[in-house]
Amino acid sequence: MFARFAQEYGGQKLHIVKTDVNSQSVENYAICGRNCSKRGNWRMTINMPLASLCGNCKKLAKDVKIINF
């Protein structure tokens, strides 16, 4: 499992979203359980400080042992 940092709207907390290794498709849910039902898709971000990472995602990332985190 690979992970990407994403947010539903600009200015919100970053979430860790799982991606499929082969097809690079993104799941609808972050690992903390938040979904992107309002907008319909995640907004991938790369130039944001990790201090704005969701606290629940940060805790779960250590437990799940995400490959590239």
N, CA, C and O of each residue as an XYZ file, in Angstrom:
276
protein
N       0.836     -1.177      0.000
C       0.000      0.000      0.000
C       0.880      1.240      0.000
O       1.817      1.349      0.791
N       0.578      2.151     -0.874
C       1.229      3.444     -0.880
C       0.245      4.483     -0.377
O      -0.967      4.270     -0.403
N       0.759      5.576      0.068
C      -0.106      6.621      0.603
C       0.254      7.956     -0.023
O       1.392      8.203     -0.422
N      -0.749      8.796     -0.092
C      -0.559     10.158     -0.585
C      -1.197     11.112      0.409
O      -2.139     10.759      1.119
N      -0.682     12.293      0.445
C      -1.282     13.343      1.265
C      -2.310     14.058      0.416
O      -2.038     14.430     -0.725
N      -3.485     14.248      0.971
C      -4.559     14.881      0.210
C      -5.451     15.663      1.151
O      -5.442     15.456      2.365
N      -6.220     16.565      0.569
C      -7.221     17.297      1.323
C      -8.458     17.433      0.450
O      -8.381     17.403     -0.778
N      -9.596     17.582      1.111
C     -10.839     17.683      0.348
C     -10.987     19.065     -0.276
O     -11.359     19.181     -1.444
N     -10.702     20.100      0.482
C     -10.747     21.481      0.003
C      -9.457     22.182      0.411
O      -8.776     21.736      1.334
N      -9.123     23.250     -0.250
C      -7.960     24.026      0.114
C      -8.081     24.612      1.507
O      -9.160     25.046      1.911
N      -6.978     24.629      2.245
C      -6.974     25.202      3.576
C      -7.356     24.245      4.679
O      -7.336     24.625      5.850
N      -7.703     23.013      4.347
C      -8.067     22.040      5.369
C      -6.860     21.205      5.773
O      -5.783     21.320      5.187
N      -7.057     20.368      6.777
C      -6.006     19.463      7.240
C      -5.656     18.464      6.151
O      -6.501     18.089      5.339
N      -4.393     18.037      6.144
C      -3.978     16.978      5.232
C      -4.415     15.632      5.782
O      -4.416     15.421      6.994
N      -4.783     14.735      4.903
C      -5.141     13.372      5.278
C      -4.273     12.413      4.481
O      -3.774     12.753      3.409
N      -4.100     11.222      5.012
C      -3.355     10.188      4.296
C      -4.369      9.297      3.601
O      -5.223      8.686      4.244
N      -4.265      9.230      2.274
C      -5.196      8.476      1.456
C      -4.436      7.323      0.823
O      -3.351      7.517      0.273
N      -5.002      6.120      0.898
C      -4.349      4.947      0.323
C      -4.507      4.933     -1.189
O      -5.543      5.336     -1.718
N      -3.476      4.470     -1.876
C      -3.535      4.318     -3.325
C      -3.156      2.892     -3.690
O      -2.399      2.237     -2.973
N      -3.685      2.421     -4.804
C      -3.350      1.100     -5.308
C      -2.031      1.195     -6.065
O      -1.831      2.108     -6.866
N      -1.134      0.248     -5.807
C       0.204      0.308     -6.396
C       0.159      0.156     -7.907
O       0.864      0.876     -8.613
N      -0.644     -0.753     -8.416
C      -0.656     -1.042     -9.849
C      -1.368      0.030    -10.673
O      -0.846      0.463    -11.700
N      -2.534      0.458    -10.244
C      -3.312      1.377    -11.069
C      -3.225      2.829    -10.613
O      -3.704      3.720    -11.314
N      -2.620      3.086     -9.448
C      -2.516      4.419     -8.879
C      -3.883      5.051     -8.640
O      -4.003      6.276     -8.602
N      -4.913      4.225     -8.479
C      -6.228      4.773     -8.157
C      -6.292      5.097     -6.673
O      -5.659      4.436     -5.850
N      -7.049      6.101     -6.352
C      -7.136      6.592     -4.983
C      -8.456      6.138     -4.374
O      -9.502      6.194     -5.021
N      -8.398      5.688     -3.123
C      -9.623      5.294     -2.433
C     -10.404      6.524     -1.996
O      -9.852      7.622     -1.914
N     -11.680      6.339     -1.720
C     -12.533      7.447     -1.297
C     -12.310      7.852      0.145
O     -12.649      8.972      0.528
N     -11.747      6.967      0.955
C     -11.605      7.232      2.380
C     -10.147      7.416      2.768
O      -9.264      6.737      2.245
N      -9.906      8.334      3.683
C      -8.584      8.467      4.287
C      -8.448      7.366      5.340
O      -9.440      6.734      5.705
N      -7.232      7.133      5.829
C      -7.065      6.053      6.804
C      -7.726      6.380      8.134
O      -7.952      5.480      8.942
N      -8.042      7.648      8.379
C      -8.740      8.020      9.615
C     -10.249      7.834      9.485
O     -10.970      7.953     10.476
N     -10.737      7.543      8.279
C     -12.160      7.311      8.078
C     -12.894      8.444      7.393
O     -14.057      8.285      7.023
N     -12.246      9.580      7.214
C     -12.911     10.711      6.551
C     -13.073     10.414      5.060
O     -12.158      9.900      4.415
N     -14.235     10.741      4.529
C     -14.444     10.533      3.097
C     -14.562     11.873      2.386
O     -14.650     12.924      3.021
N     -14.563     11.820      1.091
C     -14.623     13.054      0.298
C     -15.962     13.138     -0.426
O     -16.012     13.398     -1.628
N     -17.027     12.921      0.303
C     -18.354     12.848     -0.312
C     -18.855     14.196     -0.830
O     -19.616     14.231     -1.797
N     -18.450     15.293     -0.217
C     -18.947     16.593     -0.660
C     -18.388     16.982     -2.021
O     -19.124     17.424     -2.903
N     -17.103     16.816     -2.181
C     -16.466     17.231     -3.427
C     -16.420     16.102     -4.451
O     -16.527     16.346     -5.653
N     -16.263     14.885     -3.986
C     -16.246     13.747     -4.905
C     -14.868     13.192     -5.167
O     -14.741     12.050     -5.610
N     -13.833     13.966     -4.907
C     -12.473     13.452     -5.094
C     -11.512     14.220     -4.189
O     -11.821     15.310     -3.709
N     -10.361     13.634     -3.975
C      -9.353     14.245     -3.119
C      -8.486     15.183     -3.931
O      -8.277     14.969     -5.125
N      -7.992     16.198     -3.303
C      -7.062     17.146     -3.913
C      -5.668     16.784     -3.414
O      -5.350     16.990     -2.242
N      -4.841     16.249     -4.298
C      -3.498     15.823     -3.916
C      -2.606     17.035     -3.708
O      -2.635     17.981     -4.496
N      -1.819     17.002     -2.651
C      -0.949     18.124     -2.337
C       0.454     17.616     -2.066
O       0.637     16.523     -1.531
N       1.439     18.411     -2.437
C       2.823     18.042     -2.139
C       3.584     19.168     -1.455
O       4.612     18.913     -0.829
N       3.118     20.386     -1.554
C       3.857     21.524     -1.014
C       3.208     22.113      0.231
O       3.003     23.323      0.324
N       2.890     21.252      1.178
C       2.298     21.726      2.423
C       3.099     21.178      3.585
O       3.610     20.061      3.502
N       3.224     21.925      4.658
C       3.950     21.409      5.824
C       3.179     20.274      6.487
O       1.951     20.313      6.570
N       3.903     19.267      6.957
C       3.253     18.128      7.584
C       2.693     18.464      8.958
O       2.032     17.626      9.571
N       2.943     19.663      9.450
C       2.354     20.078     10.718
C       0.838     20.176     10.603
O       0.135     20.111     11.611
N       0.330     20.333      9.385
C      -1.119     20.411      9.200
C      -1.732     19.043      8.918
O      -2.852     18.964      8.413
N      -1.017     17.970      9.235
C      -1.519     16.611      9.037
C      -2.574     16.288     10.092
O      -2.439     16.683     11.250
N      -3.598     15.589      9.703
C      -4.668     15.164     10.609
C      -4.077     14.307     11.729
O      -3.301     13.390     11.462
N      -4.432     14.596     12.957
C      -3.891     13.876     14.104
C      -4.219     12.392     14.087
O      -3.379     11.566     14.443
N      -5.443     12.045     13.672
C      -5.830     10.640     13.607
C      -5.056      9.899     12.530
O      -4.651      8.755     12.737
N      -4.846     10.535     11.384
C      -4.063      9.910     10.315
C      -2.625      9.688     10.765
O      -2.021      8.662     10.451
N      -2.079     10.650     11.498
C      -0.701     10.542     11.970
C      -0.536      9.349     12.911
O       0.441      8.606     12.814
N      -1.494      9.170     13.822
C      -1.439      8.043     14.759
C      -1.595      6.712     14.037
O      -0.864      5.761     14.315
N      -2.540      6.644     13.116
C      -2.800      5.400     12.412
C      -1.685      5.030     11.439
O      -1.462      3.848     11.181
N      -0.980      6.027     10.892
C       0.108      5.748      9.950
C       1.225      4.968     10.623
O       1.870      4.134      9.988
N       1.458      5.230     11.895
C       2.487      4.500     12.621
C       2.067      3.054     12.861
O       2.901      2.150     12.815
N       0.775      2.830     13.119
C       0.265      1.492     13.388
C       0.168      0.641     12.110
O       0.454     -0.556     12.131
N      -0.231      1.264     11.016
C      -0.465      0.530      9.773
C       0.842      0.233      9.035
O       0.894     -0.688      8.220
N       1.896      1.006      9.315
C       3.205      0.872      8.654
C       3.082      1.081      7.139
O       3.319      0.171      6.345
N       2.716      2.268      6.781
C       2.590      2.626      5.373
C       3.977      2.647      4.738
O       4.939      3.094      5.363
N       4.086      2.173      3.514
C       5.377      1.985      2.856
C       6.167      3.275      2.716
O       7.319      3.344      3.145
N       5.573      4.285      2.130
C       6.343      5.492      1.830
C       6.056      6.637      2.789
O       6.126      7.798      2.386
N       5.741      6.351      4.024
C       5.472      7.416      4.992
C       6.611      7.491      5.975
O       6.591      8.323      6.881
